[in-house]
Structure formats: C-alpha cells, structure tokens
Amino acid sequence: MKYLLKQAIIINEGTSTVGDVLIHKDKIEKIASSISDSSAIEINCEGKYLVPGSIDDQVHFREPGLTHKGNIRSESRAAVAGGITSFMEMPNTVPNALTQELLEDKYKIAANSSLANYSFFMGASNDNIEEVLKTNPKNVCGIKVFMGSSTGNMLVDEPSTLNKIFSEVSMLIATHCEDEETVRRNMDFYREKYGEDVPMKFHPEIRSAEACYLSSSLAVSLAKKHNARLHVLHISTEKELSLFENKTPLSEKRITAEACVHHLWFTEEDYDQKGAFIKWNPAVKKKTDRDAIWQAVLDNRIDVIATDHAPHTIEEKNNSYFSSPSGGPLVQHALLALLEKSKEGIISKERVIEKTAHAPSVLFGVENRGFIREGYFADLVIIDPNKTTTVTKDNILYQCAWSPFEGFTFSHQIEKTFVNGNLVYDNFKIIDKSNGSRLTFNRFD
C-alpha cells in the first residue's frame, strides 16, 4: 500500500514542522513540505500531530502460561491503539524464558499474533548462565535480571551469579532492583501489625525507597566494576537518581535508566482512592519522588519512559494486600498520559517523543525505527490534539478490561497507527490484517 500523509505537524528529532510524508510498502519513502502522488491513498493531517510510534522497553503480555490475564494479541492490539508500535517483553511468563528454546517459543507466538513489532528479553536465574551466554544480541533486546522477587525461578540473589552475569554478558543487562531482604523484613513487620489486611497505602513502605536504592546501587557498582552495559528499569525514588549521570551522550552511555508512566503520574496520596489498582513493584511513592523523577527525565539522568504494562484480572486485584498482585495495564493510555503532562507544561511534546521513541531506539540500537526518516520503517502515529479521549469500560482493549485511568478524559486522541506501513488502528477500530516484525539491533557494546 501507498499512503500520503498531507500537511501533518511532524514532531520528530526535537522540532515540530508542517509537511507531507509518503509511505510505500513498509518504509517511509519521502518527507517534504509538499508531495504529490496520485497512486497513494491520501490522508489529510492538517492540525494533527504525526509522530514516530513509541518503543516500549518494558511490558508483560503474559503469554505463555498466564493468558487469563492477557496475551500477545490482546495486549498488542491495545498497544497500537495507544500509539505503541514496538515492545520489549519480559521473561517472567510460565514457563520462565530461561532457555533459548523457551525464548524462541515466544518469538514464534508473536510472529503469528502480534500487531506490533516485538522483542523478548532472555531471562537470567541463579543457574542458567550458560543459556544466557548463548543469546544473540542482533535479534534479542537484552538479558533481564530480577534483583528482587519475581515469578518462578527468576530471583537472582547469589553474589557469585551476579558477578558472573555482569562480567561475562556483553549485551544489555536490564534489572529490576529491589533488595529482597529489605522487602521481606518490611513485609514481616506489617504482617505482624495488620495480618493479611495491610492497607494498600503501606505498599511504598514495604517496597521501600531503601530497598530500591540498595539494589540499584549494587547493580550500578557491579556494572562499573565489570564495565557492563546496564539498564535499570522503573526508577521510583529520588534517592536512586544520584546513581545516574547526564553528561555522556546516550549512544555512548554504559549505564542507563528508565522511568514508567505510573511513577510519573500517581503518588502515595492516590492509594486511598485507587488501592490495589495502582499497586506496582516498585511502588508508587511520595510526591517528592515523582517530581524528582520528572526532573531526571528532563535533564537526561533518566533516558527513556516506558509502561511496565502488567495486566491482572479485576478479581485478582480485588483481594487483600498480600493476595493482590502488583502491576497494571498501561499501553493503551501511556502516550496520552504523557501528552497530558505536556499540555500541563511539565514536558514538551517534542521531549515526549524523544523519551518514548527516539531514546529507546538509540539506547537499544533498534534498527531503522523510532524516528521519522526516509528509508526507516513506517511506524507512525497520527494524533488529534483537538479531540478528547475518555477512558471507559467500553473502549478499553486490555483483556483484563480495566485501567487505572478509568473515568479520566485525556485532551488528545490517537487517530491512526501504522506498523511497517500497514494501517493497524483507525479511529477506535483495530485492523487485524497484518502482524508486526521481530526487532533487530545494532548496538552490541
């Protein structure tokens, strides 16, 4: 197919300019102030934003093994409806992706079912280093290390194993950082005080700032010791920000960091109203933490913004503290939430696109995606800044059928999403006629 996007406000590489974009097959063929092509399907984009599709470097789409919560097809449909055209999914599915064979099984599922482009992290455990070292950096986004509680056999807490991973793995190591001993000690304290009915507002005291810093600082020290390529996921505290610097260009950084939408939106004051529906690990914490994370996003100590999309059923969430799982669905509304903060003056729309598309592309070395450039894959999103989006049960696409944003009206609307030149979302309709592609990478440091 050929599409000609006319007179869009193209938000790309720090600027906003009005122009035309020609899509031919799976690529961006031409970008100019004015293009004519009678063979193309013309789409009038006057007054609308045209942006590169977001690259979400942390999602949990629950397949295989946990498909009562969501699956690659259902959650990728929600992702493209939210302007996310590529995702990187975590290994704590069932079974955990701890062998190359199990990892490839996930790629096979995605090839047949994902509307968005995809990659999957290889999982590390205390006893699978040989499998980890077989991972191909050309077509796998990274190695995931849970330095804190996780599903199945994925807690990596043996010092010798951690040293081996950081000294021998040459590709990107992404870490979930919460000190297990600290978290368990805090759990014991609150269980003794409240039993099973711990109020949700104490979640940030159990999953404390101390637990986060102890683990993050350990990861950073190991990375510096071994000159490893480290990416610390979902920073949730002000204290952790001292571990990261902003002087080195992103393409040369050895240690990078991610912030997630929920840590940039909610605070501990929201637990009384939202309860388990904003229960994440690491926890949403103080307003001062949220504000500090925003500042770090703006000054580039934090490099990318992601979702940590992690759906659970409403029935699972409606349980007492220790029985209610952590995580929540975000991919359909993450870009809208960030554009809302842009409208509030917290971040420019150009920086939103930088942190959700350009920076993930550079950080991981994603080939030919994340920018609006001639010859790049046509992963593009048209956004109408003059139409609103109210989140309701009727328009939520997550299989779990709920959102922490339910009832909120965003001031923008995702109108169309293209993946590899295919129109996959158009005015609240999913177009299930094509699948995304496996991401490839060219940053191997």
N, C-alpha and C positions, 0 to 999 in steps of 0.2 A: 504494500500500500504506500501511497504518497500522501502526505498531509502538509498543507501550507498554513502555518500559524501566523496570522496577519496582525501587525501593529500591537504586539504584546509589550507590556512593561517587563523587559528581560532583567531579572535580578540574578547577577552572576559575577563572581570574582570581584566583589566589593562595590559594584556600580549598578545603577538602575537606568536602563536606556530603552527607548521605544524602537522596535524593529520587527523584522519578519524572520521566521525560522522554517526551513524546508526539511521535512523528514522523508527519507527514501529508504524503503525496506527497514533495516534495523538501526540505521545511523542518522545522525544529523548531517545533512548534505551541504547546507548553505545557511549562513547567517548574514543578513544585510539589512540596511534601512528599508529597502523595498525589494520584494522578489515577485516575479510573475511566473506562473507555471500552470497552464490550462489543464494539464493532466493530473493535477493534485486536488485532493479534497480540501477546500479552503475553509478555515475556521477563523471567524472574527474574534480577536482577543483584545479589542480596544478597551482600555481601562482595567484590564485584568493582568495579574502577575503571571509570568512564565518562569518557572524555577527548575533547577535540576532535582530529580527525585531524591528523597532522603535515603541515606545509607545507615541503617540502624545496626550498630555493632553489638547489641545485646538483646536477644529475645529468647523466650522459652515457648515454643509452639507445641510441645507436649507429645509429639509423635516420634517414636513408637511408645506404646505402653501406658500412656496417660490420656488417651483420646476421649475420655468422658469430659475432660476439661477443654480440649481444643485439639486441632490437628493442623498439619501444614497447609491444607487447602483452606480451611475456615479462617485461620489467622492471617494467611497471606492475602485473602480477599479483604479482610479488614485493613490490612496494611496499605494496599494500593488505594483503598478508599480514603486513607489518611495521607496520601502523598508519599508513602514509603515504598520505594521501588526495589530496594535490595535489603536483605537482612543477613545477620550472622547469628546462628542459633547455638544454644548451649548444650553440653553433653549429658546433663542430668535427666535424661529420659530413661525409660525402662525397656530393655536393659541399658545401663550407662554405656556411653560410647567410649569404651576403654580399649578397644582393639580396632585395628584398621578395617577388619571385616564389618564390625558393627557400625563404624563410621560411614563406610561406603553404603551400607544399607539405608542410611538416612538420605544420602545423596540420590539413591535410586527412587525413594519415595517422592522426594522433591521434584525430580525430573518429570514425574508423571502427574504432579498435583499442585505445584506452587505457581501462583500467578506472578509473584515477584521473583527477582533474581536472588540467589541463595548461596550461603556458605555455612559450614558447620565446624565448630571447634572440636578438636580432639581432646578427650578428657584425660587428666592425669589422676593417678591414685598413688598410694604408698608402694605399690608393687607392679607397676606396668611400664617402667621407664623404657624397656626395650621396644615396646609397641609405640610409645610416644616418639622415639627417635626415628621411626620409620615414616613419620608424617611428611608429606610433600608440601613445601612452602609455596609452590607455584599454584596449587589449587585448593589449599586449606588455609583458612584465615588465621589460625593460631592454636596454641595449646591453652586449655583452661585449667587453672589450679584453684580449687576451693580451699583457701586457708581459713576455714570456718565450716560450720555444719552444712551438710548438703544431703541430697537424696542418695541412698545406697552407699556404695563403697568409694566415695569421692572426697572425703576429708583427707587432705594431705597435711599431716602434722609431724611426721618423722623428720628431725633435723637433717639426717643423712640423705633422705629422699629429696628434700627441698634443695639442699646443696647440689645434689646430682642433677636435678632439673635445671637449676639456674646456671650451672657450669657447663652442661652438655647440650642443652637445647639452644639452637642458633636462631630459631624463628621467634615470633612474638609470643610472649607468655602473658596471658590475661589472668588477673587474680581477683577473686572475691576475698576481701580482707576483713575478718572479724576474729579476734582471738578467742578460741574455743574455751579455754579455761576460764577466762573472764566472764563470758556469756553464761556458762554453766553455774558459776558461782552466783551470778546475779539471779538466774532462774531459781536456784535453791532458796535464796533469800526471799524472793517474792512469793514462791510457792508456800513457804513456811508461814508467811504473813497472811496470804489470801486463799490458800488452797488452789483449786483449779480455776477459780473465778477471779483471776487477776484483772483489774481494769485495763483496757487497751491503752490508756494514756501512759502506762508504765512501760510500754514496749521500748521507748528510747532509753529507759533506764536499764532495762535488761540487755538490749542490744546497744550498749553504751558507747559514748564517744571514746572512752578509754579502750574498749575492745577494738574499735576500728583503728585507732592510732597505733596501738601495739602491733597489730597485724600488718598494717600498711607500712609502718616504719621498718618492720622486719623484711618485707618484700623489697622495699627500696634499698635497704642495706645489702641484701643478697644480690640484687641487680648491679649495684655499684661494685661489689666485691668481684663479681664474675663478668662484668661488662655485658650483662644480659639485656635483651630487649624486653622491657616490662611495660605493661599497660594495666593500670589499676582502675578497676571498674567502680561505678556508682559511689563516688565520694559523697559522704553525707555529713561531714563535720568541718568546722572551721579549723580545728587543730591540724588535721591532715594536710591542709593546704600548704603548710610550711615545707612539706616534702618535695614540692614541685617547683620548677623554675620556668621562666618565660623569656629567657634571653636567646636560647638556641632556636633556630628555625625548625618548624615541625618536621620537615623532611629529614632532619639530622638528629632529632631527639632520640635518646635511648630509653628514657623513662617518660611515659605519658599518662594522662588521666582522663577519666570520663565523668560527666555529671548526668543524672537522669531527670526526666521531666518532673517526677513526683517530688524530688528533693528541691526542685526549683519553684514548685507551686504550693505545696502544703507545708504546714508546720505542726508542732505538737498541739497547738490550740484547736486543730481540726479533729482530734481523736474523739472528743465528746460527741460530735455530730456524725462523723464518718465511721468511727470504730474500726472494726476489722477490715473495712474496705479501703483503708489506707495503711494497712499493716504490711510493710515490706521489710526485707532484710537486705542491707542495713536499714535501720528505722528512719522514718521522718523525724527530725529532731527540732531544735529551737529555731526561732525566727532569726536569731543572730547567725546560726549555721547557714540557713537558707540565703541570707543576704551576703554572707561571705563567699558562698559558692557562686552566686551570681557575679560577684566582683572578680573571682578567679576565672570564670568563663570569659569575662570581658577583657581581662589582662593576659589571657592565654596561659595561665598556670594549668587550667583545665582546657583540654584540647577539643573534645567532642561532646555532643549531647545525644543521649540515646534514651531508650524507654525501659529496658529490663521488663518488657511485656511478659507477664506470667499469669495466665488465667487460671482461676479456680471457680468451681461452681458456687452458686449462691448458698446452697445447702452446706457446703464445706465452710464457707466464710461465716455462716450463722452458727458458730459454735463458741464455746468458752475459749479463753486465751490460749491455752496450750494445745487445744484441738483445732483451732482455726489456722489454716496455712497462711504463710506470708506470700505476698505477690498480688499483682492486679493487672488488668488488661489496659493497654495504653496506645497501641499502634494506630488506631483509627483517629485518635484525637491529639496526638503529641504535637504535630506541626501546627494545628490550630491553636493549641495552648501556648506555644512559643510565639506565634504571631499576635496573640492576645497581649502577651507581655511586651511585644514590640509596639503595639498601639498604646500601651500604658507608658511608653518611654523608657523602659528598663533596658531594652536591647534593640538595635536597629534591625530592620528586616534583612538587610544585607548580611549582618552578623549571624542571624538565624540560619540563613542558607549556608554560610561558611561553616558553622558548627555542626550542621546536620547533613551536609552533602560534600562540600569541598574537603573539610578537615578529615572526615573518616576515609575518604579516598586517598589522601596523602599519607595519613597515619598507617594504613594497612597496605598501601601500594595497590589499590584496586585499579585494574587496567581499564582505561578508557571509559570511566564512569565518574559521576559526581560533579561534572562541570558541563556547561553548555558551550561546546566547542565543535567545530567542524571535524567530522571523522569519528567523533565519540558516539557511543550508543545513545539512542534516543530514549532515555529515561527522563521523562519530563512531566511536569505538573502545572496545570492551569488553575489559578486561584482567583476567585472573585472577591475583592475587598469590600464590595458594596452589598453583599448578601450575607445573611447570618446563618448560623447552624446551631440549632437547639438539640442537645443530646437527649434522646428519649428511647424508651424500650423498643419503639417501632423502627428506629433507624440504626440501632447498634448491631454490628455484624459479627462481633465476637461470639463464638459458640457458647460461652458462659452467660451471655445475654445481660451483662451489667457493666457499668462503668462508674469509676469514682467521680466522673464529671456529669452524671445524670442530672438533668434539670438546668444545667448551665447553658447559656446562649453565647457562643463564640461570634465574634464580629467579622469572620471570614467564612468562605465556603470553598471546599475543594470541588472544582467543577469537572476536571478531566485528568486522568493519569495515563501516561504512555509508558510501557515497558518494552524495550527493544523495538521501538517504533510501532508497537501494537497498542491500540486503544483498549485498555482493560477496565476502565471506570469512566462513566459518563453520566453526570447529573443523577447521582444516587443509584445508578444501575451498574452492576458488575457484568462485564462482558467476558464470559468464560470460553474463549475461543483459542487461547494461546497460553503457553507456560513460559515462565522465566528461564533464565540461564544460570549455569554454575559460574560463580565469580572466579576470576583468576587474578593473580597478584604478581607484582614486580618489585616489591621491597623485601629483600631477603636478609637484611642486616640483623 
